[in-house]
Amino acid sequence: MAFEGVLIAFIVAGLLFFISLWLYYDRRDKIYYDRQRIRHIHHCVKCGTLYSTHEEKRQMPCPACGFGNPPLHF
């Protein structure tokens, strides 16, 4: 009886360990890849260039002419 209890405790502890690792890495990867995935698209009103950035600012300078443009909203 004692052996079965110890065996069940080890199995439950192992399952909890792997589930906690899975949840930790899943959450970490989601936050990391969401930061990379989210892009802001801008259209320069001065020269007509379309460009995208990862930064969330009100105005980003155009890489071609340097004019500050707000992001496009869809």
N, CA, C and O atoms as CSV, one atom per row, in Angstrom:
chain,resi,resn,atom,element,x,y,z
A,1,MET,N,N,0.817,-1.194,0.000
A,1,MET,CA,C,0.000,0.000,0.000
A,1,MET,C,C,0.858,1.255,0.000
A,1,MET,O,O,0.532,2.214,-0.700
A,2,ALA,N,N,1.947,1.277,0.765
A,2,ALA,CA,C,2.807,2.457,0.842
A,2,ALA,C,C,3.517,2.694,-0.491
A,2,ALA,O,O,3.706,3.838,-0.904
A,3,PHE,N,N,3.912,1.603,-1.165
A,3,PHE,CA,C,4.582,1.735,-2.458
A,3,PHE,C,C,3.667,2.374,-3.489
A,3,PHE,O,O,4.100,3.221,-4.270
A,4,GLU,N,N,2.395,1.968,-3.492
A,4,GLU,CA,C,1.438,2.542,-4.445
A,4,GLU,C,C,1.225,4.027,-4.184
A,4,GLU,O,O,1.099,4.806,-5.129
A,5,GLY,N,N,1.182,4.425,-2.936
A,5,GLY,CA,C,1.020,5.840,-2.589
A,5,GLY,C,C,2.203,6.683,-3.037
A,5,GLY,O,O,2.031,7.791,-3.545
A,6,VAL,N,N,3.411,6.147,-2.845
A,6,VAL,CA,C,4.618,6.858,-3.272
A,6,VAL,C,C,4.664,6.952,-4.792
A,6,VAL,O,O,5.017,7.995,-5.343
A,7,LEU,N,N,4.310,5.870,-5.463
A,7,LEU,CA,C,4.297,5.851,-6.917
A,7,LEU,C,C,3.291,6.871,-7.466
A,7,LEU,O,O,3.606,7.612,-8.398
A,8,ILE,N,N,2.116,6.909,-6.907
A,8,ILE,CA,C,1.102,7.876,-7.345
A,8,ILE,C,C,1.571,9.304,-7.065
A,8,ILE,O,O,1.337,10.194,-7.882
A,9,ALA,N,N,2.225,9.538,-5.928
A,9,ALA,CA,C,2.738,10.876,-5.604
A,9,ALA,C,C,3.795,11.310,-6.611
A,9,ALA,O,O,3.799,12.466,-7.035
A,10,PHE,N,N,4.697,10.401,-7.005
A,10,PHE,CA,C,5.712,10.728,-7.999
A,10,PHE,C,C,5.083,11.024,-9.360
A,10,PHE,O,O,5.504,11.956,-10.046
A,11,ILE,N,N,4.102,10.257,-9.744
A,11,ILE,CA,C,3.437,10.475,-11.031
A,11,ILE,C,C,2.715,11.824,-11.040
A,11,ILE,O,O,2.812,12.577,-12.008
A,12,VAL,N,N,2.002,12.120,-9.971
A,12,VAL,CA,C,1.279,13.394,-9.880
A,12,VAL,C,C,2.266,14.562,-9.858
A,12,VAL,O,O,2.033,15.579,-10.510
A,13,ALA,N,N,3.368,14.424,-9.112
A,13,ALA,CA,C,4.378,15.482,-9.052
A,13,ALA,C,C,5.015,15.701,-10.430
A,13,ALA,O,O,5.243,16.841,-10.832
A,14,GLY,N,N,5.296,14.632,-11.139
A,14,GLY,CA,C,5.851,14.751,-12.491
A,14,GLY,C,C,4.891,15.423,-13.448
A,14,GLY,O,O,5.289,16.283,-14.234
A,15,LEU,N,N,3.619,15.033,-13.384
A,15,LEU,CA,C,2.615,15.665,-14.245
A,15,LEU,C,C,2.473,17.152,-13.943
A,15,LEU,O,O,2.392,17.968,-14.861
A,16,LEU,N,N,2.443,17.505,-12.671
A,16,LEU,CA,C,2.347,18.918,-12.300
A,16,LEU,C,C,3.571,19.702,-12.759
A,16,LEU,O,O,3.451,20.849,-13.190
A,17,PHE,N,N,4.739,19.091,-12.666
A,17,PHE,CA,C,5.966,19.741,-13.125
A,17,PHE,C,C,5.908,20.027,-14.620
A,17,PHE,O,O,6.202,21.143,-15.047
A,18,PHE,N,N,5.531,19.032,-15.419
A,18,PHE,CA,C,5.498,19.227,-16.863
A,18,PHE,C,C,4.375,20.167,-17.291
A,18,PHE,O,O,4.547,20.922,-18.248
A,19,ILE,N,N,3.250,20.143,-16.621
A,19,ILE,CA,C,2.161,21.076,-16.938
A,19,ILE,C,C,2.575,22.504,-16.608
A,19,ILE,O,O,2.263,23.424,-17.363
A,20,SER,N,N,3.275,22.704,-15.491
A,20,SER,CA,C,3.718,24.052,-15.139
A,20,SER,C,C,4.774,24.555,-16.127
A,20,SER,O,O,4.763,25.730,-16.494
A,21,LEU,N,N,5.688,23.678,-16.563
A,21,LEU,CA,C,6.656,24.074,-17.595
A,21,LEU,C,C,5.956,24.444,-18.890
A,21,LEU,O,O,6.307,25.441,-19.521
A,22,TRP,N,N,4.979,23.660,-19.290
A,22,TRP,CA,C,4.234,23.910,-20.514
A,22,TRP,C,C,3.533,25.262,-20.444
A,22,TRP,O,O,3.603,26.037,-21.398
A,23,LEU,N,N,2.863,25.560,-19.343
A,23,LEU,CA,C,2.161,26.834,-19.204
A,23,LEU,C,C,3.129,28.014,-19.189
A,23,LEU,O,O,2.847,29.052,-19.787
A,24,TYR,N,N,4.257,27.866,-18.518
A,24,TYR,CA,C,5.247,28.945,-18.465
A,24,TYR,C,C,5.782,29.268,-19.852
A,24,TYR,O,O,5.779,30.431,-20.255
A,25,TYR,N,N,6.242,28.258,-20.595
A,25,TYR,CA,C,6.826,28.496,-21.908
A,25,TYR,C,C,5.774,28.929,-22.929
A,25,TYR,O,O,6.085,29.705,-23.833
A,26,ASP,N,N,4.556,28.453,-22.805
A,26,ASP,CA,C,3.491,28.885,-23.697
A,26,ASP,C,C,3.211,30.370,-23.515
A,26,ASP,O,O,3.077,31.104,-24.494
A,27,ARG,N,N,3.123,30.807,-22.287
A,27,ARG,CA,C,2.873,32.221,-22.001
A,27,ARG,C,C,4.048,33.085,-22.451
A,27,ARG,O,O,3.848,34.147,-23.041
A,28,ARG,N,N,5.273,32.636,-22.174
A,28,ARG,CA,C,6.467,33.392,-22.570
A,28,ARG,C,C,6.555,33.541,-24.090
A,28,ARG,O,O,6.838,34.633,-24.583
A,29,ASP,N,N,6.320,32.475,-24.828
A,29,ASP,CA,C,6.382,32.525,-26.279
A,29,ASP,C,C,5.278,33.396,-26.862
A,29,ASP,O,O,5.508,34.105,-27.841
A,30,LYS,N,N,4.097,33.357,-26.285
A,30,LYS,CA,C,2.997,34.180,-26.780
A,30,LYS,C,C,3.336,35.660,-26.648
A,30,LYS,O,O,3.110,36.433,-27.579
A,31,ILE,N,N,3.870,36.055,-25.510
A,31,ILE,CA,C,4.242,37.456,-25.301
A,31,ILE,C,C,5.363,37.848,-26.258
A,31,ILE,O,O,5.317,38.932,-26.841
A,32,TYR,N,N,6.363,36.996,-26.431
A,32,TYR,CA,C,7.501,37.290,-27.297
A,32,TYR,C,C,7.069,37.423,-28.757
A,32,TYR,O,O,7.442,38.389,-29.422
A,33,TYR,N,N,6.297,36.474,-29.257
A,33,TYR,CA,C,5.923,36.492,-30.659
A,33,TYR,C,C,4.853,37.537,-30.968
A,33,TYR,O,O,4.782,38.021,-32.098
A,34,ASP,N,N,4.022,37.896,-29.992
A,34,ASP,CA,C,3.073,38.984,-30.215
A,34,ASP,C,C,3.807,40.303,-30.406
A,34,ASP,O,O,3.393,41.129,-31.219
A,35,ARG,N,N,4.887,40.508,-29.669
A,35,ARG,CA,C,5.675,41.727,-29.844
A,35,ARG,C,C,6.293,41.784,-31.230
A,35,ARG,O,O,6.363,42.857,-31.829
A,36,GLN,N,N,6.742,40.654,-31.749
A,36,GLN,CA,C,7.333,40.623,-33.084
A,36,GLN,C,C,6.275,40.722,-34.175
A,36,GLN,O,O,6.519,41.318,-35.225
A,37,ARG,N,N,5.112,40.148,-33.938
A,37,ARG,CA,C,4.078,40.065,-34.965
A,37,ARG,C,C,3.358,41.395,-35.180
A,37,ARG,O,O,3.032,41.737,-36.317
A,38,ILE,N,N,3.107,42.140,-34.124
A,38,ILE,CA,C,2.326,43.372,-34.234
A,38,ILE,C,C,3.156,44.440,-34.926
A,38,ILE,O,O,4.235,44.809,-34.461
A,39,ARG,N,N,2.638,44.930,-36.042
A,39,ARG,CA,C,3.312,45.968,-36.826
A,39,ARG,C,C,2.338,47.113,-37.046
A,39,ARG,O,O,1.123,46.917,-37.068
A,40,HIS,N,N,2.880,48.297,-37.206
A,40,HIS,CA,C,2.088,49.483,-37.484
A,40,HIS,C,C,2.465,49.978,-38.871
A,40,HIS,O,O,3.642,50.189,-39.163
A,41,ILE,N,N,1.466,50.162,-39.722
A,41,ILE,CA,C,1.693,50.562,-41.100
A,41,ILE,C,C,1.478,52.065,-41.203
A,41,ILE,O,O,0.520,52.614,-40.660
A,42,HIS,N,N,2.391,52.715,-41.913
A,42,HIS,CA,C,2.336,54.160,-42.104
A,42,HIS,C,C,2.346,54.459,-43.599
A,42,HIS,O,O,2.921,53.704,-44.384
A,43,HIS,N,N,1.711,55.556,-43.990
A,43,HIS,CA,C,1.731,56.044,-45.366
A,43,HIS,C,C,2.204,57.485,-45.330
A,43,HIS,O,O,1.589,58.327,-44.675
A,44,CYS,N,N,3.287,57.770,-46.026
A,44,CYS,CA,C,3.837,59.122,-46.035
A,44,CYS,C,C,2.991,60.006,-46.949
A,44,CYS,O,O,2.798,59.700,-48.126
A,45,VAL,N,N,2.492,61.102,-46.392
A,45,VAL,CA,C,1.660,62.018,-47.178
A,45,VAL,C,C,2.512,62.930,-48.048
A,45,VAL,O,O,1.998,63.575,-48.962
A,46,LYS,N,N,3.798,62.988,-47.773
A,46,LYS,CA,C,4.682,63.860,-48.542
A,46,LYS,C,C,5.227,63.170,-49.795
A,46,LYS,O,O,5.192,63.740,-50.885
A,47,CYS,N,N,5.736,61.929,-49.635
A,47,CYS,CA,C,6.348,61.248,-50.788
A,47,CYS,C,C,5.581,59.996,-51.230
A,47,CYS,O,O,5.902,59.430,-52.274
A,48,GLY,N,N,4.572,59.548,-50.460
A,48,GLY,CA,C,3.747,58.411,-50.862
A,48,GLY,C,C,4.307,57.042,-50.519
A,48,GLY,O,O,3.787,56.037,-51.003
A,49,THR,N,N,5.331,56.969,-49.714
A,49,THR,CA,C,5.950,55.695,-49.349
A,49,THR,C,C,5.122,54.980,-48.284
A,49,THR,O,O,4.638,55.606,-47.340
A,50,LEU,N,N,4.963,53.672,-48.440
A,50,LEU,CA,C,4.355,52.823,-47.410
A,50,LEU,C,C,5.479,52.159,-46.627
A,50,LEU,O,O,6.415,51.620,-47.218
A,51,TYR,N,N,5.393,52.196,-45.302
A,51,TYR,CA,C,6.404,51.556,-44.475
A,51,TYR,C,C,5.756,51.072,-43.189
A,51,TYR,O,O,4.700,51.560,-42.788
A,52,SER,N,N,6.401,50.108,-42.551
A,52,SER,CA,C,5.854,49.559,-41.306
A,52,SER,C,C,6.923,49.606,-40.217
A,52,SER,O,O,8.123,49.581,-40.493
A,53,THR,N,N,6.449,49.675,-38.967
A,53,THR,CA,C,7.337,49.718,-37.809
A,53,THR,C,C,6.783,48.814,-36.711
A,53,THR,O,O,5.603,48.462,-36.717
A,54,HIS,N,N,7.633,48.450,-35.788
A,54,HIS,CA,C,7.207,47.686,-34.619
A,54,HIS,C,C,6.857,48.614,-33.470
A,54,HIS,O,O,6.165,48.212,-32.535
A,55,GLU,N,N,7.325,49.840,-33.531
A,55,GLU,CA,C,7.132,50.777,-32.433
A,55,GLU,C,C,5.734,51.382,-32.471
A,55,GLU,O,O,5.170,51.612,-33.541
A,56,GLU,N,N,5.191,51.633,-31.298
A,56,GLU,CA,C,3.842,52.192,-31.196
A,56,GLU,C,C,3.952,53.649,-30.761
A,56,GLU,O,O,3.794,53.977,-29.586
A,57,LYS,N,N,4.223,54.506,-31.725
A,57,LYS,CA,C,4.306,55.938,-31.474
A,57,LYS,C,C,3.244,56.633,-32.315
A,57,LYS,O,O,2.738,56.070,-33.286
A,58,ARG,N,N,2.909,57.867,-31.931
A,58,ARG,CA,C,1.890,58.609,-32.673
A,58,ARG,C,C,2.374,58.952,-34.078
A,58,ARG,O,O,1.604,58.864,-35.035
A,59,GLN,N,N,3.634,59.338,-34.212
A,59,GLN,CA,C,4.174,59.675,-35.514
A,59,GLN,C,C,5.557,59.069,-35.658
A,59,GLN,O,O,6.397,59.178,-34.765
A,60,MET,N,N,5.781,58.430,-36.798
A,60,MET,CA,C,7.086,57.855,-37.104
A,60,MET,C,C,7.623,58.523,-38.359
A,60,MET,O,O,6.868,58.726,-39.310
A,61,PRO,N,N,8.902,58.869,-38.391
A,61,PRO,CA,C,9.456,59.512,-39.584
A,61,PRO,C,C,9.550,58.535,-40.752
A,61,PRO,O,O,9.843,57.352,-40.580
A,62,CYS,N,N,9.296,59.061,-41.929
A,62,CYS,CA,C,9.392,58.269,-43.159
A,62,CYS,C,C,10.857,57.927,-43.410
A,62,CYS,O,O,11.714,58.799,-43.263
A,63,PRO,N,N,11.177,56.674,-43.786
A,63,PRO,CA,C,12.576,56.326,-44.055
A,63,PRO,C,C,13.110,56.990,-45.326
A,63,PRO,O,O,14.324,57.121,-45.481
A,64,ALA,N,N,12.223,57.414,-46.242
A,64,ALA,CA,C,12.674,58.019,-47.496
A,64,ALA,C,C,12.916,59.524,-47.354
A,64,ALA,O,O,13.943,60.034,-47.802
A,65,CYS,N,N,11.957,60.242,-46.724
A,65,CYS,CA,C,12.081,61.701,-46.680
A,65,CYS,C,C,12.152,62.278,-45.271
A,65,CYS,O,O,12.486,63.452,-45.114
A,66,GLY,N,N,11.848,61.489,-44.243
A,66,GLY,CA,C,11.946,61.966,-42.871
A,66,GLY,C,C,10.729,62.676,-42.343
A,66,GLY,O,O,10.754,63.164,-41.213
A,67,PHE,N,N,9.661,62.756,-43.114
A,67,PHE,CA,C,8.434,63.423,-42.691
A,67,PHE,C,C,7.694,62.546,-41.684
A,67,PHE,O,O,7.580,61.339,-41.897
A,68,GLY,N,N,7.190,63.121,-40.594
A,68,GLY,CA,C,6.476,62.354,-39.563
A,68,GLY,C,C,5.049,62.026,-39.985
A,68,GLY,O,O,4.305,62.918,-40.392
A,69,ASN,N,N,4.659,60.752,-39.891
A,69,ASN,CA,C,3.331,60.308,-40.320
A,69,ASN,C,C,2.675,59.483,-39.238
A,69,ASN,O,O,3.343,58.690,-38.574
A,70,PRO,N,N,1.352,59.658,-39.044
A,70,PRO,CA,C,0.626,58.819,-38.087
A,70,PRO,C,C,0.379,57.429,-38.699
A,70,PRO,O,O,0.423,57.278,-39.920
A,71,PRO,N,N,0.119,56.417,-37.861
A,71,PRO,CA,C,-0.165,55.078,-38.408
A,71,PRO,C,C,-1.537,55.028,-39.068
A,71,PRO,O,O,-2.443,55.782,-38.713
A,72,LEU,N,N,-1.671,54.122,-40.037
A,72,LEU,CA,C,-2.968,53.902,-40.682
A,72,LEU,C,C,-3.866,53.090,-39.763
A,72,LEU,O,O,-3.385,52.210,-39.050
A,73,HIS,N,N,-5.149,53.368,-39.770
A,73,HIS,CA,C,-6.120,52.622,-38.974
A,73,HIS,C,C,-7.090,51.937,-39.924
A,73,HIS,O,O,-7.627,52.569,-40.834
A,74,PHE,N,N,-7.314,50.639,-39.712
A,74,PHE,CA,C,-8.224,49.884,-40.562
A,74,PHE,C,C,-9.488,49.566,-39.809
A,74,PHE,O,O,-10.389,48.930,-40.355
